[in-house]
């Protein structure tokens, strides 16, 4: 009997991502039922994906010193595909590695852990207060200008391969930082549209300036201040070949 070629799960995810993001979602999905239904279908497929489906596995144990060597990047990336509509790949974090706080200007994102555990903290940028300088803003006089932004901590939680996807939109949970917890971790990552500095979608990094102890009693307990910074010296991302099923877009 002839062999029946079964569509891989990652191909189904790619096809659904094309449907979900093809009409553009620069302001999020809003109340558009068609877009929301397509997004729900994509979330369902992402919830089913596993490391085995992509033919990857947690690395064998190696010494901690090798993780710290400049020859070994703390984070690597497996490119799966990219179109004008979205990009997809796998980030692999070594034990103790972090992806610093960064943004996704005008972009939607979905992150699904494949193995290990990660802690994700998500922030939203807030408009600057009207009516002049606030007491908190004056506290950061050395950082005057657009480099300092008010922000809101929206969520903080731990994700594993049993968790559903972490979802960000252009307006909600758009900034996040990701820390590997108790060992190495990997996650499938979708960004729509992809980063494109020529189209205003460049990646910016941030540092939290205001701690909980420094916050005014008048401020929301989750409100903070962020300073835009260069890419941290201790963070860089290497590349790895994607070993999973081929996809077409």
C-alpha positions, 0 to 999 in steps of 0.5 A: 500500500502507498504510504500516507504522508501525515501533515506534521503538527508544526506544519499545521501551526505554520498554516494556522499562523498564516491564517491568523495573522495574514490580515494584520493585527497591529492593534491586537485582535480586539472584538473581531470574532473571525480573528479571535476564532483563528487565534483560538485555533492557533492556541489549541495547536500550540498547546499540543506541540512538544519537543519530540514533535520538533525532534529536540531534547534537553541537553545532556548535563555539562559543567557550569563553567562551560555555560559561562564560557564566552564560547557558549552563548547563554541562548541559541535560536533555531530558525523555522520560517519567516514571512512578511506576516510572522516569524517562527523559531525555537529559543533554547536557554541554558541553565541559569540563562535569561532573556533580558527585558525587551519589547515587541513594538507593534507586534503580537507574540506567542510562546510555548514551552517545549521542555524545562521551566521558565519564569516570565514577567510581562510589562506594558508601557504607560503614557506619561502623566499629564500635567507636568512632572510627577514626584516619581519622575523627578526621582530619576532626574539623571535619566531625563528624556524619552529613555525613562518610561512609566510601565505596569507589571501585568503578569509574572508566572512560571511556564512549563511544557504542561502550560498553555502558551504565553500571549502578548499583543501590541498593547498588552504584555508587550515587554517581557523578560524570560528566565530559565528555572532549575535547568535548561529550557526551550520554547517555540516562539511566534512573532507577528509581524517579525522584527524589522528595524526599517519598519519601526519594529526594532528590539529595545532593552530595558532595566527596571529602575523603581523597586517596590520599596521605592514606590510612593504610597500613591502609586499603583503597586504594580506601576514602575519605571523602566530605563531603555538600555543597550543590549546587556553585555552578558546576553547574546544569542547564537544559532542552531540548526532546526532538526524538525520536520520541514514546513512550507508557507 
